[in-house]
């Protein structure tokens, strides 16, 4: 499945969340990751994020898609996906 993860977490946890997500997904821009993952990887990502965040302060939104969506970027592409695919 293809996932897009968007997060808004407290400053003291931002680097931990970013470092964790980089193990599985492509960093697109500030607080946004995306990529193709297996069901097992997806479950590991969710479990890992649950351990890292404070559910009373932080927010994570996960979009699950069947395949990589058509992308259109306006302005500067901060971290092009084409560089790794």
PyMOL Python script that loads the backbone (N, CA, C, O; Angstrom):
from pymol import cmd

cmd.read_pdbstr("""\
ATOM      1  N   UNK A   1       0.838  -1.170   0.000  1.00  0.00           N
ATOM      2  CA  UNK A   1       0.000   0.000   0.000  1.00  0.00           C
ATOM      3  C   UNK A   1       0.886   1.237   0.000  1.00  0.00           C
ATOM      4  O   UNK A   1       2.037   1.187   0.434  1.00  0.00           O
ATOM      5  N   UNK A   2       0.348   2.336  -0.485  1.00  0.00           N
ATOM      6  CA  UNK A   2       1.068   3.595  -0.516  1.00  0.00           C
ATOM      7  C   UNK A   2       0.515   4.460   0.597  1.00  0.00           C
ATOM      8  O   UNK A   2      -0.701   4.599   0.723  1.00  0.00           O
ATOM      9  N   UNK A   3       1.387   5.048   1.409  1.00  0.00           N
ATOM     10  CA  UNK A   3       0.923   5.878   2.520  1.00  0.00           C
ATOM     11  C   UNK A   3       1.542   7.265   2.467  1.00  0.00           C
ATOM     12  O   UNK A   3       2.663   7.460   1.999  1.00  0.00           O
ATOM     13  N   UNK A   4       0.773   8.209   2.961  1.00  0.00           N
ATOM     14  CA  UNK A   4       1.250   9.571   3.175  1.00  0.00           C
ATOM     15  C   UNK A   4       1.013   9.845   4.652  1.00  0.00           C
ATOM     16  O   UNK A   4      -0.100   9.690   5.154  1.00  0.00           O
ATOM     17  N   UNK A   5       2.073  10.255   5.342  1.00  0.00           N
ATOM     18  CA  UNK A   5       1.963  10.550   6.772  1.00  0.00           C
ATOM     19  C   UNK A   5       2.325  12.014   6.996  1.00  0.00           C
ATOM     20  O   UNK A   5       3.381  12.487   6.578  1.00  0.00           O
ATOM     21  N   UNK A   6       1.424  12.708   7.663  1.00  0.00           N
ATOM     22  CA  UNK A   6       1.598  14.119   7.984  1.00  0.00           C
ATOM     23  C   UNK A   6       1.542  14.234   9.504  1.00  0.00           C
ATOM     24  O   UNK A   6       0.647  13.676  10.139  1.00  0.00           O
ATOM     25  N   UNK A   7       2.486  14.949  10.081  1.00  0.00           N
ATOM     26  CA  UNK A   7       2.500  15.027  11.540  1.00  0.00           C
ATOM     27  C   UNK A   7       2.738  16.439  12.046  1.00  0.00           C
ATOM     28  O   UNK A   7       3.366  17.266  11.385  1.00  0.00           O
ATOM     29  N   UNK A   8       2.223  16.685  13.224  1.00  0.00           N
ATOM     30  CA  UNK A   8       2.437  17.931  13.949  1.00  0.00           C
ATOM     31  C   UNK A   8       2.704  17.514  15.388  1.00  0.00           C
ATOM     32  O   UNK A   8       1.776  17.253  16.154  1.00  0.00           O
ATOM     33  N   UNK A   9       3.974  17.455  15.742  1.00  0.00           N
ATOM     34  CA  UNK A   9       4.351  16.994  17.074  1.00  0.00           C
ATOM     35  C   UNK A   9       5.166  18.070  17.788  1.00  0.00           C
ATOM     36  O   UNK A   9       5.719  18.976  17.164  1.00  0.00           O
ATOM     37  N   UNK A  10       5.224  17.946  19.085  1.00  0.00           N
ATOM     38  CA  UNK A  10       5.961  18.885  19.915  1.00  0.00           C
ATOM     39  C   UNK A  10       7.435  18.938  19.495  1.00  0.00           C
ATOM     40  O   UNK A  10       7.997  17.944  19.035  1.00  0.00           O
ATOM     41  N   UNK A  11       8.035  20.088  19.658  1.00  0.00           N
ATOM     42  CA  UNK A  11       9.420  20.319  19.229  1.00  0.00           C
ATOM     43  C   UNK A  11      10.385  19.261  19.755  1.00  0.00           C
ATOM     44  O   UNK A  11      11.290  18.835  19.037  1.00  0.00           O
ATOM     45  N   UNK A  12      10.196  18.833  21.005  1.00  0.00           N
ATOM     46  CA  UNK A  12      11.145  17.866  21.576  1.00  0.00           C
ATOM     47  C   UNK A  12      11.027  16.478  20.944  1.00  0.00           C
ATOM     48  O   UNK A  12      11.903  15.639  21.151  1.00  0.00           O
ATOM     49  N   UNK A  13       9.970  16.220  20.185  1.00  0.00           N
ATOM     50  CA  UNK A  13       9.798  14.908  19.547  1.00  0.00           C
ATOM     51  C   UNK A  13       9.944  14.930  18.026  1.00  0.00           C
ATOM     52  O   UNK A  13       9.968  13.870  17.400  1.00  0.00           O
ATOM     53  N   UNK A  14      10.041  16.095  17.428  1.00  0.00           N
ATOM     54  CA  UNK A  14      10.090  16.212  15.970  1.00  0.00           C
ATOM     55  C   UNK A  14      11.226  15.386  15.370  1.00  0.00           C
ATOM     56  O   UNK A  14      10.995  14.610  14.442  1.00  0.00           O
ATOM     57  N   UNK A  15      12.427  15.534  15.873  1.00  0.00           N
ATOM     58  CA  UNK A  15      13.565  14.815  15.299  1.00  0.00           C
ATOM     59  C   UNK A  15      13.452  13.307  15.476  1.00  0.00           C
ATOM     60  O   UNK A  15      13.873  12.551  14.600  1.00  0.00           O
ATOM     61  N   UNK A  16      12.895  12.861  16.587  1.00  0.00           N
ATOM     62  CA  UNK A  16      12.717  11.424  16.804  1.00  0.00           C
ATOM     63  C   UNK A  16      11.716  10.843  15.804  1.00  0.00           C
ATOM     64  O   UNK A  16      11.944   9.773  15.241  1.00  0.00           O
ATOM     65  N   UNK A  17      10.611  11.553  15.588  1.00  0.00           N
ATOM     66  CA  UNK A  17       9.597  11.090  14.638  1.00  0.00           C
ATOM     67  C   UNK A  17      10.168  11.092  13.220  1.00  0.00           C
ATOM     68  O   UNK A  17       9.986  10.130  12.474  1.00  0.00           O
ATOM     69  N   UNK A  18      10.851  12.162  12.853  1.00  0.00           N
ATOM     70  CA  UNK A  18      11.445  12.268  11.513  1.00  0.00           C
ATOM     71  C   UNK A  18      12.465  11.150  11.280  1.00  0.00           C
ATOM     72  O   UNK A  18      12.444  10.501  10.234  1.00  0.00           O
ATOM     73  N   UNK A  19      13.340  10.927  12.232  1.00  0.00           N
ATOM     74  CA  UNK A  19      14.356   9.871  12.110  1.00  0.00           C
ATOM     75  C   UNK A  19      13.702   8.495  11.985  1.00  0.00           C
ATOM     76  O   UNK A  19      14.135   7.672  11.179  1.00  0.00           O
ATOM     77  N   UNK A  20      12.665   8.247  12.777  1.00  0.00           N
ATOM     78  CA  UNK A  20      11.959   6.965  12.714  1.00  0.00           C
ATOM     79  C   UNK A  20      11.300   6.767  11.346  1.00  0.00           C
ATOM     80  O   UNK A  20      11.451   5.710  10.734  1.00  0.00           O
ATOM     81  N   UNK A  21      10.575   7.771  10.866  1.00  0.00           N
ATOM     82  CA  UNK A  21       9.870   7.625   9.589  1.00  0.00           C
ATOM     83  C   UNK A  21      10.822   7.472   8.405  1.00  0.00           C
ATOM     84  O   UNK A  21      10.482   6.817   7.419  1.00  0.00           O
ATOM     85  N   UNK A  22      12.002   8.066   8.493  1.00  0.00           N
ATOM     86  CA  UNK A  22      12.987   7.926   7.401  1.00  0.00           C
ATOM     87  C   UNK A  22      13.429   6.477   7.197  1.00  0.00           C
ATOM     88  O   UNK A  22      13.944   6.138   6.131  1.00  0.00           O
ATOM     89  N   UNK A  23      13.239   5.635   8.181  1.00  0.00           N
ATOM     90  CA  UNK A  23      13.598   4.221   8.038  1.00  0.00           C
ATOM     91  C   UNK A  23      12.661   3.501   7.075  1.00  0.00           C
ATOM     92  O   UNK A  23      13.024   2.468   6.511  1.00  0.00           O
ATOM     93  N   UNK A  24      11.463   4.037   6.884  1.00  0.00           N
ATOM     94  CA  UNK A  24      10.457   3.354   6.083  1.00  0.00           C
ATOM     95  C   UNK A  24       9.973   4.143   4.861  1.00  0.00           C
ATOM     96  O   UNK A  24       9.577   3.553   3.856  1.00  0.00           O
ATOM     97  N   UNK A  25      10.008   5.473   4.950  1.00  0.00           N
ATOM     98  CA  UNK A  25       9.362   6.308   3.941  1.00  0.00           C
ATOM     99  C   UNK A  25      10.285   7.398   3.416  1.00  0.00           C
ATOM    100  O   UNK A  25      11.372   7.633   3.944  1.00  0.00           O
ATOM    101  N   UNK A  26       9.822   8.048   2.374  1.00  0.00           N
ATOM    102  CA  UNK A  26      10.566   9.137   1.745  1.00  0.00           C
ATOM    103  C   UNK A  26      10.102  10.470   2.336  1.00  0.00           C
ATOM    104  O   UNK A  26       8.906  10.762   2.371  1.00  0.00           O
ATOM    105  N   UNK A  27      11.061  11.271   2.797  1.00  0.00           N
ATOM    106  CA  UNK A  27      10.744  12.587   3.349  1.00  0.00           C
ATOM    107  C   UNK A  27      10.465  13.534   2.199  1.00  0.00           C
ATOM    108  O   UNK A  27      11.347  13.781   1.377  1.00  0.00           O
ATOM    109  N   UNK A  28       9.255  14.069   2.125  1.00  0.00           N
ATOM    110  CA  UNK A  28       8.836  14.931   1.024  1.00  0.00           C
ATOM    111  C   UNK A  28       9.087  16.396   1.351  1.00  0.00           C
ATOM    112  O   UNK A  28       9.669  17.126   0.549  1.00  0.00           O
ATOM    113  N   UNK A  29       8.651  16.816   2.513  1.00  0.00           N
ATOM    114  CA  UNK A  29       8.908  18.170   3.000  1.00  0.00           C
ATOM    115  C   UNK A  29       8.618  18.188   4.490  1.00  0.00           C
ATOM    116  O   UNK A  29       8.263  17.161   5.068  1.00  0.00           O
ATOM    117  N   UNK A  30       8.768  19.351   5.117  1.00  0.00           N
ATOM    118  CA  UNK A  30       8.591  19.422   6.568  1.00  0.00           C
ATOM    119  C   UNK A  30       7.328  18.693   7.012  1.00  0.00           C
ATOM    120  O   UNK A  30       6.226  19.007   6.561  1.00  0.00           O
ATOM    121  N   UNK A  31       7.498  17.733   7.885  1.00  0.00           N
ATOM    122  CA  UNK A  31       6.396  16.991   8.506  1.00  0.00           C
ATOM    123  C   UNK A  31       5.558  16.166   7.542  1.00  0.00           C
ATOM    124  O   UNK A  31       4.409  15.850   7.851  1.00  0.00           O
ATOM    125  N   UNK A  32       6.102  15.809   6.380  1.00  0.00           N
ATOM    126  CA  UNK A  32       5.366  14.988   5.410  1.00  0.00           C
ATOM    127  C   UNK A  32       6.276  13.880   4.882  1.00  0.00           C
ATOM    128  O   UNK A  32       7.375  14.140   4.391  1.00  0.00           O
ATOM    129  N   UNK A  33       5.799  12.642   4.993  1.00  0.00           N
ATOM    130  CA  UNK A  33       6.495  11.476   4.458  1.00  0.00           C
ATOM    131  C   UNK A  33       5.533  10.694   3.586  1.00  0.00           C
ATOM    132  O   UNK A  33       4.322  10.726   3.803  1.00  0.00           O
ATOM    133  N   UNK A  34       6.071   9.989   2.599  1.00  0.00           N
ATOM    134  CA  UNK A  34       5.233   9.123   1.783  1.00  0.00           C
ATOM    135  C   UNK A  34       6.051   7.979   1.222  1.00  0.00           C
ATOM    136  O   UNK A  34       7.278   8.045   1.160  1.00  0.00           O
ATOM    137  N   UNK A  35       5.350   6.922   0.813  1.00  0.00           N
ATOM    138  CA  UNK A  35       6.029   5.803   0.194  1.00  0.00           C
ATOM    139  C   UNK A  35       5.217   4.525   0.228  1.00  0.00           C
ATOM    140  O   UNK A  35       4.169   4.443   0.869  1.00  0.00           O
ATOM    141  N   UNK A  36       5.727   3.536  -0.474  1.00  0.00           N
ATOM    142  CA  UNK A  36       5.119   2.211  -0.561  1.00  0.00           C
ATOM    143  C   UNK A  36       5.613   1.367   0.605  1.00  0.00           C
ATOM    144  O   UNK A  36       6.816   1.287   0.853  1.00  0.00           O
ATOM    145  N   UNK A  37       4.686   0.739   1.321  1.00  0.00           N
ATOM    146  CA  UNK A  37       5.046  -0.132   2.440  1.00  0.00           C
ATOM    147  C   UNK A  37       4.198  -1.397   2.409  1.00  0.00           C
ATOM    148  O   UNK A  37       3.102  -1.425   1.848  1.00  0.00           O
ATOM    149  N   UNK A  38       4.734  -2.433   3.024  1.00  0.00           N
ATOM    150  CA  UNK A  38       3.949  -3.665   3.177  1.00  0.00           C
ATOM    151  C   UNK A  38       3.013  -3.483   4.375  1.00  0.00           C
ATOM    152  O   UNK A  38       3.148  -2.532   5.146  1.00  0.00           O
ATOM    153  N   UNK A  39       2.079  -4.397   4.515  1.00  0.00           N
ATOM    154  CA  UNK A  39       1.161  -4.345   5.662  1.00  0.00           C
ATOM    155  C   UNK A  39       1.944  -4.463   6.971  1.00  0.00           C
ATOM    156  O   UNK A  39       1.645  -3.765   7.940  1.00  0.00           O
ATOM    157  N   UNK A  40       2.944  -5.347   6.998  1.00  0.00           N
ATOM    158  CA  UNK A  40       3.764  -5.522   8.208  1.00  0.00           C
ATOM    159  C   UNK A  40       4.536  -4.242   8.530  1.00  0.00           C
ATOM    160  O   UNK A  40       4.603  -3.840   9.691  1.00  0.00           O
ATOM    161  N   UNK A  41       5.119  -3.598   7.517  1.00  0.00           N
ATOM    162  CA  UNK A  41       5.825  -2.336   7.741  1.00  0.00           C
ATOM    163  C   UNK A  41       4.870  -1.265   8.253  1.00  0.00           C
ATOM    164  O   UNK A  41       5.211  -0.487   9.143  1.00  0.00           O
ATOM    165  N   UNK A  42       3.673  -1.237   7.681  1.00  0.00           N
ATOM    166  CA  UNK A  42       2.672  -0.265   8.109  1.00  0.00           C
ATOM    167  C   UNK A  42       2.341  -0.441   9.590  1.00  0.00           C
ATOM    168  O   UNK A  42       2.236   0.538  10.329  1.00  0.00           O
ATOM    169  N   UNK A  43       2.181  -1.667  10.011  1.00  0.00           N
ATOM    170  CA  UNK A  43       1.888  -1.932  11.425  1.00  0.00           C
ATOM    171  C   UNK A  43       3.057  -1.537  12.319  1.00  0.00           C
ATOM    172  O   UNK A  43       2.852  -1.023  13.418  1.00  0.00           O
ATOM    173  N   UNK A  44       4.299  -1.777  11.846  1.00  0.00           N
ATOM    174  CA  UNK A  44       5.483  -1.360  12.618  1.00  0.00           C
ATOM    175  C   UNK A  44       5.549   0.160  12.713  1.00  0.00           C
ATOM    176  O   UNK A  44       5.904   0.702  13.760  1.00  0.00           O
ATOM    177  N   UNK A  45       5.211   0.845  11.632  1.00  0.00           N
ATOM    178  CA  UNK A  45       5.218   2.310  11.635  1.00  0.00           C
ATOM    179  C   UNK A  45       4.212   2.824  12.659  1.00  0.00           C
ATOM    180  O   UNK A  45       4.545   3.683  13.475  1.00  0.00           O
ATOM    181  N   UNK A  46       2.999   2.311  12.622  1.00  0.00           N
ATOM    182  CA  UNK A  46       1.977   2.766  13.570  1.00  0.00           C
ATOM    183  C   UNK A  46       2.401   2.491  15.015  1.00  0.00           C
ATOM    184  O   UNK A  46       2.259   3.358  15.878  1.00  0.00           O
ATOM    185  N   UNK A  47       2.916   1.300  15.280  1.00  0.00           N
ATOM    186  CA  UNK A  47       3.347   0.954  16.638  1.00  0.00           C
ATOM    187  C   UNK A  47       4.493   1.859  17.091  1.00  0.00           C
ATOM    188  O   UNK A  47       4.505   2.329  18.229  1.00  0.00           O
ATOM    189  N   UNK A  48       5.446   2.101  16.205  1.00  0.00           N
ATOM    190  CA  UNK A  48       6.578   2.963  16.548  1.00  0.00           C
ATOM    191  C   UNK A  48       6.150   4.387  16.831  1.00  0.00           C
ATOM    192  O   UNK A  48       6.650   5.017  17.763  1.00  0.00           O
ATOM    193  N   UNK A  49       5.226   4.897  16.030  1.00  0.00           N
ATOM    194  CA  UNK A  49       4.746   6.260  16.247  1.00  0.00           C
ATOM    195  C   UNK A  49       3.980   6.372  17.559  1.00  0.00           C
ATOM    196  O   UNK A  49       4.093   7.374  18.265  1.00  0.00           O
ATOM    197  N   UNK A  50       3.203   5.348  17.882  1.00  0.00           N
ATOM    198  CA  UNK A  50       2.468   5.362  19.148  1.00  0.00           C
ATOM    199  C   UNK A  50       3.404   5.457  20.342  1.00  0.00           C
ATOM    200  O   UNK A  50       3.072   6.080  21.350  1.00  0.00           O
ATOM    201  N   UNK A  51       4.577   4.837  20.229  1.00  0.00           N
ATOM    202  CA  UNK A  51       5.568   4.893  21.308  1.00  0.00           C
ATOM    203  C   UNK A  51       6.245   6.258  21.394  1.00  0.00           C
ATOM    204  O   UNK A  51       6.632   6.690  22.480  1.00  0.00           O
ATOM    205  N   UNK A  52       6.390   6.944  20.251  1.00  0.00           N
ATOM    206  CA  UNK A  52       7.134   8.198  20.212  1.00  0.00           C
ATOM    207  C   UNK A  52       6.311   9.428  20.577  1.00  0.00           C
ATOM    208  O   UNK A  52       6.852  10.391  21.120  1.00  0.00           O
ATOM    209  N   UNK A  53       5.021   9.410  20.287  1.00  0.00           N
ATOM    210  CA  UNK A  53       4.243  10.634  20.457  1.00  0.00           C
ATOM    211  C   UNK A  53       3.529  10.688  21.803  1.00  0.00           C
ATOM    212  O   UNK A  53       3.388   9.685  22.503  1.00  0.00           O
ATOM    213  N   UNK A  54       3.094  11.876  22.129  1.00  0.00           N
ATOM    214  CA  UNK A  54       2.217  12.099  23.277  1.00  0.00           C
ATOM    215  C   UNK A  54       0.831  12.360  22.682  1.00  0.00           C
ATOM    216  O   UNK A  54       0.615  13.402  22.064  1.00  0.00           O
ATOM    217  N   UNK A  55      -0.087  11.448  22.858  1.00  0.00           N
ATOM    218  CA  UNK A  55      -1.404  11.549  22.223  1.00  0.00           C
ATOM    219  C   UNK A  55      -2.220  12.740  22.722  1.00  0.00           C
ATOM    220  O   UNK A  55      -3.199  13.127  22.083  1.00  0.00           O
ATOM    221  N   UNK A  56      -1.833  13.321  23.850  1.00  0.00           N
ATOM    222  CA  UNK A  56      -2.531  14.498  24.365  1.00  0.00           C
ATOM    223  C   UNK A  56      -2.040  15.795  23.721  1.00  0.00           C
ATOM    224  O   UNK A  56      -2.707  16.825  23.813  1.00  0.00           O
ATOM    225  N   UNK A  57      -0.863  15.746  23.063  1.00  0.00           N
ATOM    226  CA  UNK A  57      -0.272  16.958  22.487  1.00  0.00           C
ATOM    227  C   UNK A  57      -0.028  16.866  20.982  1.00  0.00           C
ATOM    228  O   UNK A  57      -0.089  17.883  20.291  1.00  0.00           O
ATOM    229  N   UNK A  58       0.240  15.695  20.472  1.00  0.00           N
ATOM    230  CA  UNK A  58       0.686  15.525  19.091  1.00  0.00           C
ATOM    231  C   UNK A  58      -0.430  15.024  18.179  1.00  0.00           C
ATOM    232  O   UNK A  58      -1.436  14.474  18.628  1.00  0.00           O
ATOM    233  N   UNK A  59      -0.215  15.236  16.888  1.00  0.00           N
ATOM    234  CA  UNK A  59      -1.193  14.801  15.896  1.00  0.00           C
ATOM    235  C   UNK A  59      -0.475  14.170  14.707  1.00  0.00           C
ATOM    236  O   UNK A  59       0.498  14.720  14.191  1.00  0.00           O
ATOM    237  N   UNK A  60      -0.969  13.008  14.281  1.00  0.00           N
ATOM    238  CA  UNK A  60      -0.445  12.339  13.095  1.00  0.00           C
ATOM    239  C   UNK A  60      -1.635  11.926  12.241  1.00  0.00           C
ATOM    240  O   UNK A  60      -2.591  11.329  12.736  1.00  0.00           O
ATOM    241  N   UNK A  61      -1.568  12.252  10.946  1.00  0.00           N
ATOM    242  CA  UNK A  61      -2.608  11.866  10.003  1.00  0.00           C
ATOM    243  C   UNK A  61      -1.975  10.924   8.988  1.00  0.00           C
ATOM    244  O   UNK A  61      -0.933  11.235   8.410  1.00  0.00           O
ATOM    245  N   UNK A  62      -2.611   9.763   8.771  1.00  0.00           N
ATOM    246  CA  UNK A  62      -2.101   8.768   7.831  1.00  0.00           C
ATOM    247  C   UNK A  62      -3.137   8.567   6.736  1.00  0.00           C
ATOM    248  O   UNK A  62      -4.294   8.243   7.004  1.00  0.00           O
ATOM    249  N   UNK A  63      -2.696   8.767   5.488  1.00  0.00           N
ATOM    250  CA  UNK A  63      -3.546   8.504   4.330  1.00  0.00           C
ATOM    251  C   UNK A  63      -3.073   7.195   3.711  1.00  0.00           C
ATOM    252  O   UNK A  63      -1.903   7.066   3.352  1.00  0.00           O
ATOM    253  N   UNK A  64      -3.973   6.226   3.582  1.00  0.00           N
ATOM    254  CA  UNK A  64      -3.639   4.940   2.974  1.00  0.00           C
ATOM    255  C   UNK A  64      -4.238   4.907   1.564  1.00  0.00           C
ATOM    256  O   UNK A  64      -5.430   5.148   1.374  1.00  0.00           O
ATOM    257  N   UNK A  65      -3.386   4.603   0.583  1.00  0.00           N
ATOM    258  CA  UNK A  65      -3.812   4.552  -0.812  1.00  0.00           C
ATOM    259  C   UNK A  65      -3.433   3.206  -1.410  1.00  0.00           C
ATOM    260  O   UNK A  65      -2.521   2.541  -0.919  1.00  0.00           O
ATOM    261  N   UNK A  66      -4.109   2.812  -2.440  1.00  0.00           N
ATOM    262  CA  UNK A  66      -3.811   1.517  -3.066  1.00  0.00           C
ATOM    263  C   UNK A  66      -2.533   1.546  -3.884  1.00  0.00           C
ATOM    264  O   UNK A  66      -1.837   0.535  -3.974  1.00  0.00           O
ATOM    265  N   UNK A  67      -2.213   2.681  -4.480  1.00  0.00           N
ATOM    266  CA  UNK A  67      -0.988   2.795  -5.276  1.00  0.00           C
ATOM    267  C   UNK A  67      -0.504   4.240  -5.226  1.00  0.00           C
ATOM    268  O   UNK A  67      -1.194   5.124  -4.718  1.00  0.00           O
ATOM    269  N   UNK A  68       0.688   4.461  -5.761  1.00  0.00           N
ATOM    270  CA  UNK A  68       1.244   5.811  -5.743  1.00  0.00           C
ATOM    271  C   UNK A  68       0.332   6.752  -6.532  1.00  0.00           C
ATOM    272  O   UNK A  68       0.035   6.495  -7.698  1.00  0.00           O
ATOM    273  N   UNK A  69      -0.110   7.837  -5.900  1.00  0.00           N
ATOM    274  CA  UNK A  69      -1.015   8.762  -6.585  1.00  0.00           C
ATOM    275  C   UNK A  69      -0.276   9.655  -7.587  1.00  0.00           C
ATOM    276  O   UNK A  69       0.942   9.819  -7.515  1.00  0.00           O
ATOM    277  N   UNK A  70      -1.019  10.211  -8.495  1.00  0.00           N
ATOM    278  CA  UNK A  70      -0.465  11.220  -9.405  1.00  0.00           C
ATOM    279  C   UNK A  70      -0.095  12.424  -8.560  1.00  0.00           C
ATOM    280  O   UNK A  70      -0.909  12.892  -7.763  1.00  0.00           O
ATOM    281  N   UNK A  71       1.132  12.939  -8.721  1.00  0.00           N
ATOM    282  CA  UNK A  71       1.583  14.077  -7.927  1.00  0.00           C
ATOM    283  C   UNK A  71       1.765  15.295  -8.801  1.00  0.00           C
ATOM    284  O   UNK A  71       2.195  15.190  -9.950  1.00  0.00           O
ATOM    285  N   UNK A  72       1.442  16.430  -8.265  1.00  0.00           N
ATOM    286  CA  UNK A  72       1.712  17.697  -8.922  1.00  0.00           C
ATOM    287  C   UNK A  72       2.277  18.633  -7.876  1.00  0.00           C
ATOM    288  O   UNK A  72       1.669  18.825  -6.822  1.00  0.00           O
ATOM    289  N   UNK A  73       3.425  19.213  -8.151  1.00  0.00           N
ATOM    290  CA  UNK A  73       4.075  20.110  -7.199  1.00  0.00           C
ATOM    291  C   UNK A  73       4.064  21.523  -7.751  1.00  0.00           C
ATOM    292  O   UNK A  73       4.373  21.749  -8.921  1.00  0.00           O
ATOM    293  N   UNK A  74       3.711  22.456  -6.912  1.00  0.00           N
ATOM    294  CA  UNK A  74       3.772  23.868  -7.277  1.00  0.00           C
ATOM    295  C   UNK A  74       4.908  24.484  -6.468  1.00  0.00           C
ATOM    296  O   UNK A  74       5.017  24.245  -5.265  1.00  0.00           O
ATOM    297  N   UNK A  75       5.736  25.261  -7.112  1.00  0.00           N
ATOM    298  CA  UNK A  75       6.869  25.856  -6.412  1.00  0.00           C
ATOM    299  C   UNK A  75       8.040  24.888  -6.361  1.00  0.00           C
ATOM    300  O   UNK A  75       8.176  24.023  -7.226  1.00  0.00           O
ATOM    301  N   UNK A  76       8.868  25.032  -5.366  1.00  0.00           N
ATOM    302  CA  UNK A  76      10.099  24.253  -5.247  1.00  0.00           C
ATOM    303  C   UNK A  76       9.806  22.868  -4.679  1.00  0.00           C
ATOM    304  O   UNK A  76       9.123  22.737  -3.663  1.00  0.00           O
ATOM    305  N   UNK A  77      10.322  21.846  -5.337  1.00  0.00           N
ATOM    306  CA  UNK A  77      10.230  20.469  -4.827  1.00  0.00           C
ATOM    307  C   UNK A  77      11.382  20.306  -3.848  1.00  0.00           C
ATOM    308  O   UNK A  77      12.542  20.280  -4.259  1.00  0.00           O
ATOM    309  N   UNK A  78      11.080  20.195  -2.558  1.00  0.00           N
ATOM    310  CA  UNK A  78      12.125  20.156  -1.536  1.00  0.00           C
ATOM    311  C   UNK A  78      12.962  18.889  -1.566  1.00  0.00           C
ATOM    312  O   UNK A  78      14.165  18.932  -1.307  1.00  0.00           O
ATOM    313  N   UNK A  79      12.340  17.767  -1.877  1.00  0.00           N
ATOM    314  CA  UNK A  79      13.059  16.497  -1.842  1.00  0.00           C
ATOM    315  C   UNK A  79      12.418  15.578  -2.873  1.00  0.00           C
ATOM    316  O   UNK A  79      11.585  14.745  -2.515  1.00  0.00           O
ATOM    317  N   UNK A  80      12.786  15.708  -4.144  1.00  0.00           N
ATOM    318  CA  UNK A  80      12.108  14.960  -5.215  1.00  0.00           C
ATOM    319  C   UNK A  80      12.136  13.462  -5.020  1.00  0.00           C
ATOM    320  O   UNK A  80      13.187  12.884  -4.741  1.00  0.00           O
ATOM    321  N   UNK A  81      10.987  12.834  -5.164  1.00  0.00           N
ATOM    322  CA  UNK A  81      10.876  11.380  -5.029  1.00  0.00           C
ATOM    323  C   UNK A  81      11.604  10.682  -6.176  1.00  0.00           C
ATOM    324  O   UNK A  81      12.129   9.583  -6.000  1.00  0.00           O
ATOM    325  N   UNK A  82      11.636  11.307  -7.335  1.00  0.00           N
ATOM    326  CA  UNK A  82      12.280  10.689  -8.488  1.00  0.00           C
ATOM    327  C   UNK A  82      13.747  10.382  -8.239  1.00  0.00           C
ATOM    328  O   UNK A  82      14.326   9.530  -8.914  1.00  0.00           O
ATOM    329  N   UNK A  83      14.358  11.073  -7.272  1.00  0.00           N
ATOM    330  CA  UNK A  83      15.766  10.822  -6.958  1.00  0.00           C
ATOM    331  C   UNK A  83      16.005   9.432  -6.381  1.00  0.00           C
ATOM    332  O   UNK A  83      17.120   8.917  -6.471  1.00  0.00           O
ATOM    333  N   UNK A  84      14.972   8.807  -5.782  1.00  0.00           N
ATOM    334  CA  UNK A  84      15.185   7.510  -5.155  1.00  0.00           C
ATOM    335  C   UNK A  84      14.443   6.375  -5.837  1.00  0.00           C
ATOM    336  O   UNK A  84      14.688   5.207  -5.536  1.00  0.00           O
ATOM    337  N   UNK A  85      13.544   6.699  -6.746  1.00  0.00           N
ATOM    338  CA  UNK A  85      12.761   5.638  -7.387  1.00  0.00           C
ATOM    339  C   UNK A  85      13.377   5.256  -8.709  1.00  0.00           C
ATOM    340  O   UNK A  85      12.860   4.378  -9.400  1.00  0.00           O
TER     341      UNK A  85
END
""", "prot")
cmd.dss("prot")
cmd.show_as("cartoon", "prot")
cmd.util.cbc("prot")
cmd.orient("prot")
